[in-house]
């Protein structure tokens, strides 16, 4: 994790190996599980992280989200901002 790393549309983020991403039926949301606990994600965060696989670029992630949620408007800045925060939190690696 590096707070100084700039994320752009060509970045290929991957989930940090210390976390497990999954749908938690009891929480009715996506969560990040880690040895000390769990982070419950809101809907948009879960939808973004569901596409983070180390292979897709941020550009592809944005494109897939735009297709899935065509009425959401421009998602570029929201996705890039979330990716920056997820990197700062250590949830993803670049």
C-alpha positions, -999 to 999 in steps of 0.1 A, spaced: 0 0 0 13 34 -9 -6 66 -3 16 83 -29 8 58 -57 -13 75 -84 -41 54 -98 -51 60 -133 -73 42 -159 -44 19 -169 -38 6 -134 -45 -31 -127 -55 -32 -91 -55 -65 -72 -71 -74 -39 -46 -74 -11 -38 -111 -2 -46 -106 35 -82 -100 27 -109 -123 14 -138 -106 -5 -171 -123 -4 -209 -118 -2 -221 -121 34 -257 -132 34 -261 -123 71 -249 -87 64 -267 -86 30 -236 -70 16 -201 -77 3 -175 -78 30 -137 -79 33 -126 -106 58 -92 -104 74 -77 -122 104 -88 -96 129 -123 -90 116 -145 -79 88 -152 -47 68 -187 -44 56 -188 -26 22 -215 -3 9 -231 -12 -24 -209 8 -47 -177 -3 -29 -188 -39 -32 -196 -36 -69 -162 -21 -76 -142 -46 -56 -161 -75 -72 -143 -65 -104 -108 -61 -89 -89 -92 -100 -54 -80 -109 -62 -85 -146 -87 -58 -153 -76 -22 -157 -94 5 -139 -107 15 -174 -123 -19 -179 -138 -18 -144 -153 16 -151 -167 3 -185 -182 -28 -169 -198 -7 -141 -212 18 -167 -228 -12 -186 -242 -27 -154 -255 7 -141 -263 28 -172 -284 53 -153 -256 61 -128 -240 88 -150 -202 93 -152 -184 69 -128 -148 78 -137 -140 101 -108 -160 81 -82 -142 48 -91 -108 65 -92 -114 81 -59 -126 48 -43 -95 30 -58 -73 56 -42 -90 52 -8 -89 14 -11 -52 16 -18 -46 39 11 -66 15 34 -45 -14 21 -74 -33 6 -59 -34 -29 -24 -34 -43 -12 -18 -75 
